[in-house]
Amino acid sequence: MGSLSPNAHAGDDDAANKPCTTTKFSQPSVEKACKEGGRKAAQKLMKDLVKKAKAAGKDVKCLDCHKDVKNFELKPNAVTDLEPLI
């Protein structure tokens, strides 16, 4: 089993060329990313939001909103926590 590169994140391989499984969107930007680029585009959007939040001094991680980084199932707080980051 190989190790992840320093810039790789859990779930990167799983995101490649797969459609989003979510059908209900609270944010137009997330819906657009999913429809135009599938899971990979949605993941990029989320990584950009996390980077922006960290630059603003917030400690945000994928697992704060997602139950896992394989299926990306949302936790109950996910939509509420995403709002200020968009």
C-alpha positions as CSV (number, residue, x, y, z in Angstrom):
1,M,0.0,0.0,0.0
2,G,1.5,3.3,-1.1
3,S,1.6,6.5,0.9
4,L,-0.1,9.7,0.1
5,S,1.9,12.5,-1.4
6,P,2.2,15.6,0.8
7,N,-0.4,17.4,-1.3
8,A,-2.8,14.4,-1.5
9,H,-5.9,14.1,0.7
10,A,-8.0,11.1,1.7
11,G,-10.6,10.5,-0.9
12,D,-8.7,12.1,-3.8
13,D,-8.7,8.9,-5.8
14,D,-12.3,8.2,-5.0
15,A,-13.4,11.6,-6.4
16,A,-11.9,11.1,-9.9
17,N,-14.6,11.1,-12.6
18,K,-17.4,10.1,-10.2
19,P,-20.7,12.0,-10.1
20,C,-21.9,13.5,-6.9
21,T,-24.5,11.4,-5.0
22,T,-26.3,14.3,-3.5
23,T,-29.5,15.3,-5.1
24,K,-30.6,18.2,-2.8
25,F,-28.3,21.2,-2.7
26,S,-28.5,24.2,-0.3
27,Q,-25.8,26.1,-2.1
28,P,-25.9,27.0,-5.9
29,S,-22.1,26.9,-6.1
30,V,-22.0,23.3,-4.8
31,E,-24.8,22.2,-7.1
32,K,-23.0,23.8,-10.1
33,A,-19.7,22.1,-9.2
34,C,-21.4,18.7,-8.9
35,K,-23.3,19.1,-12.2
36,E,-20.4,20.4,-14.2
37,G,-17.5,18.3,-12.8
38,G,-18.9,15.7,-10.5
39,R,-17.3,14.7,-7.2
40,K,-13.9,16.0,-8.2
41,A,-15.2,19.5,-8.9
42,A,-17.2,19.5,-5.6
43,Q,-14.1,18.4,-3.7
44,K,-12.0,21.1,-5.3
45,L,-14.6,23.7,-4.3
46,M,-14.7,22.4,-0.7
47,K,-10.9,22.4,-0.5
48,D,-10.8,26.0,-1.7
49,L,-13.4,26.9,1.0
50,V,-11.3,25.2,3.7
51,K,-8.2,26.9,2.5
52,K,-10.0,30.3,2.6
53,A,-11.4,29.6,6.1
54,K,-8.0,28.6,7.4
55,A,-6.5,31.8,6.0
56,A,-9.1,33.7,8.0
57,G,-8.0,31.8,11.2
58,K,-10.8,29.2,11.3
59,D,-9.9,25.6,12.1
60,V,-11.9,23.7,9.5
61,K,-11.5,20.1,8.4
62,C,-13.4,17.8,6.0
63,L,-14.6,15.6,8.8
64,D,-16.2,18.6,10.6
65,C,-19.0,18.3,8.0
66,H,-18.6,14.9,6.5
67,K,-19.0,11.5,8.2
68,D,-16.2,10.1,6.0
69,V,-14.1,11.1,3.0
70,K,-15.0,8.1,0.9
71,N,-18.8,8.6,0.4
72,F,-18.8,12.2,1.7
73,E,-22.0,11.7,3.6
74,L,-23.0,14.9,5.4
75,K,-23.3,15.3,9.1
76,P,-26.4,17.2,10.4
77,N,-24.4,20.4,11.0
78,A,-22.9,20.4,7.5
79,V,-25.2,22.9,5.7
80,T,-25.2,25.3,8.6
81,D,-21.4,25.2,9.0
82,L,-20.9,25.7,5.2
83,E,-23.0,28.9,5.0
84,P,-20.4,31.3,6.4
85,L,-17.7,29.8,4.3
86,I,-19.4,30.3,0.9
